Amino acid sequence: MLLKNANRIEALLFVYFLALWVEQLIQREVRRWTEREGLASIPLYPVG
């Protein structure tokens, strides 16, 4: 099993924390960009 000792569990939780932190930073930058550009939302799919 991959998570047999406490060090591996701790490392996995740290990696998960880093992933959530990076996601939050990206979301913050996107929110700031949309406010700066005056956009109500970001188009996720191409139109037309």
C-alpha positions in Angstrom: 0.0 0.0 0.0 1.2 3.5 -0.9 0.2 5.2 2.4 1.5 2.8 5.0 3.5 5.3 7.1 2.7 8.7 8.5 5.4 10.5 6.4 3.7 9.5 3.1 0.3 10.5 4.4 1.7 13.9 5.4 3.4 14.3 2.1 0.2 13.5 0.2 -1.8 16.0 2.3 0.9 18.7 1.7 0.7 18.1 -2.1 -3.1 18.4 -1.9 -2.7 21.6 0.1 -0.4 23.0 -2.6 -2.8 22.1 -5.3 -5.7 23.9 -3.6 -3.5 26.9 -2.9 -2.4 27.2 -6.6 -6.1 26.8 -7.6 -7.1 29.7 -5.3 -4.3 31.9 -6.6 -5.4 31.3 -10.2 -9.0 32.1 -9.3 -8.0 35.3 -7.6 -6.0 36.4 -10.7 -8.9 35.6 -13.0 -11.4 37.5 -10.8 -9.0 40.5 -10.8 -8.6 40.3 -14.6 -12.4 40.1 -15.2 -13.0 43.2 -12.9 -10.2 45.1 -14.7 -11.6 44.2 -18.1 -15.2 44.9 -17.1 -16.4 41.4 -17.9 -19.4 39.9 -16.2 -18.3 36.4 -17.0 -15.7 34.5 -19.0 -17.0 32.6 -22.0 -16.0 28.9 -21.5 -17.1 27.7 -24.9 -16.4 29.2 -28.3 -19.4 31.0 -29.8 -20.4 30.4 -33.4 
